[in-house]
Amino acid sequence: MKINQIFFPKFSKKIGLYPIVDSIEWLIKILSTGIKIIQLRIKNMSEIKLDENIKKSVMLGKKYKAYIIINDYWELAIKHQAHGIHLGQEDMQNANRKKIYDSGLYLGLSTHNDIEIKHALSWNPSYIAFGHIFHTTTKIMHSQPQGIQKLKELCKKKYNCQKVAIGGIGLKEIDEVLSCNVDGVSMISAIKNSKNWKNTISRIQKKIRSVL
């Protein structure tokens, strides 16, 4: 099979709320709310602990019947039979696309501009994440916020994958983001930094379900 003939699996439903967590503790919390797709993004951890955490996250996903998407560590995702892998633009350079595809994993890719979108689409992924839409402090960004207008333009285009908005999105911004006709919304700080994170998830889910 030629590399450009590889098409990664598609989700049967729209992604919806797509939290990103950095620990098993938060993964368990989010899974307990009934959310069915979560990304585990762990940084600065020893190889042994990283292996253990990814293995445990996959087991938890099976227990709660949820999709666990592993950020970056595609080889460990394959080893422990995670549902999917999410790669940044730099991560794509070192990833074995065919090996990921042969393992049956879903694939999500980060994008920040038109050039990166074009590159990501050439991989025929399950979804692309576009951002950051608003200012975010979750990670150091080397680009300016894309804004709502750019998100609207992106969502008007027909791609053979789902479109996920990410970056600085909270309760105040969710309605505007959903009006762009996205397939999913990633959140990190809006949930983790909330005084009542369960209530925040409930309110966000209600808004998303009324649209998607």
N, C-alpha and C positions, 0 to 999 in steps of 0.2 A: 504493500500500500504506500502510495506517495504521501509525503508529509502534508501536502496541501489538501489531501483527500480525507484527512482526519477530522471528524466532527464529534465533539464531546457531547455527552448525554444532556438532554434538556429536562428541566424540572416540569412535572405534570401540572403544577399550579404556580401562580405568581409567588415570588419569594416573600413579599410582605416585609414585616419587621425582621431585621437581620442583625441581631446584636453581635458585637465583637468583645470577647472577654480575654483576660490575660492570666487567668488562674483557674484551677479546678474548682476552687471554692465558689467563684462567680459563675462558673459553668453550671454547677449544681443548682445555684439560686435561680438562674434563668430557666433551666430545664424544668424546674418545679412549677413554673407559671404556665407550662404547656406550649411554649414556643418550640417550633419544629425545625428550625435551622439556625445554627450558631457557629460563629467562627472563633477558633482558639488561636490567639496570636501571642505566643510566648517569646520573650527576648531575654538574653543574658542569663541563660540557665545551663548548667553542666549537661554533657551529653547523656549521662546516665539518668539524671532527673528528667530531662526532656523526653527521653524514650519512655520513661515510666508515666509521665503526664499525658503524653499522646495516647499511649495504650489505655490508660484509665478513661480518657475522654471518649474514646471509641466505645468502650464498654458501657459508659453512661449513656451514650447516644442510643445504643441498642436497647438499654433498659427503658428509656423514655420514648423510644421510637422516634428519634429526632436525627436530622442530618448534622453531622459534625464535619465542619470544613477546617482543615489545618492550614494555617498561614505559613508559607515559605518551605517548610520541611517536607517536601514531596516524597522523599525516599522513606521517611518514617510513616508518612500517611499511607503509602503503599504497603509497607511492612505490617502495619497494624489494621489494615483494611478500613480506613476512614472512608467517609462518603465522598469527600472531595478535597481539593487543594486550592488555595488562593495564592497567586503569585504577583509580586510587584514587577515593574518593568525590568529592574536589574536582576531579579530572581529568574526571569524568563531566559536570560542568557545562559544560565547554567543548568536549566531544567531539561530533562529528556522527555520531549513531548510525546513521542511514541510509547515510551514505557508508561507514562501516566495514562495515556489513552488505553493501552492494553490492559491496564489494571481496572478499568471501568470507572475511574473516578470522575466526578464532576469537576469542572475547572472554571475558576473565576480569576479575572485579571484586573489589576488596577490601571486606570488611565487618568491623565491630567490635562490632555490637550488633543487636538485633532490628529497629530502625527502618532501619538501613542494609541489613540483609538483605532486608527487604521492598522497599526502593527498588531494590536490585540485581536482585532477581527480576523486577521489572517490566520490566527490559530483556531478559529471556529469554536470559541469557548462556550460554556454553559451560560455565563453572564459576564458583563463587564461592570466594574465599579467606577463611577465617574465622580471626581472631586478634586480638591475639597470645594464644596459648594459655598460654605461660609467659613469665616475665620475659625481655626481650631487650635487648641493647645495640646491635643493628644500626642502629636508627634511633630517634629521639625519639618516644615514644608518649604520647598525651594521654588514654589510657584505661588501666584496670587490666587485668591478665592475665585472660583469660576462664576459664581452668581446664578441667580434664577433664570435669567434670560438665556444664558448658555445651556443650562439644563433643559430648558424648553426646546431649544433648537435641536439638541441631541435626541430628545424623546420623540420628536416629529419624524425622525429618520427610521426607516425599517431595517432592523438588523436581525440576523438569525440567532439571537440570544437575548436574554433578559438584561434590563438596564437597572442598575442599583445606584442610588444617590448616597454620597457619604461626605462627612466633614462638617462639623459645627451644627448639626441638625438636632433640635430639641423640640419641646412642646410648642414653643412660639413659632417655629419655622415649619413644622410638619404640614400644615394645611397648604402652604404655598408650594412646598415640594411635591405634595401629592397632586396638586393641580397641574403639574407638568406631565402627568401620566407615566410616572416611573413604575417599574415592576417590583421594586424593593427599596427599602430605606435602612441603611446601616447606622447604628448608634453605639456610642461608647460612653462618653462623658455624661450625656443626658440621663443615662440610666445609673451609671456607677456613682455619680456625684449627687444624685437626688436624695433628699432627706427621707423620702418614702418611695423607694425604687419600684416596689410592687404596684403602687398606685400610678406611678408614671407609666409603667409598661401597660397597665390596664387602659389608661386614657389614650395612649398612643395606638394600641391595638384596636380600640373602638373606632378611632379616626381612620386607620388603615383599612379595616374591614368594611367600612361604609363606602369605600372607593374601589378597592381591588377585589 
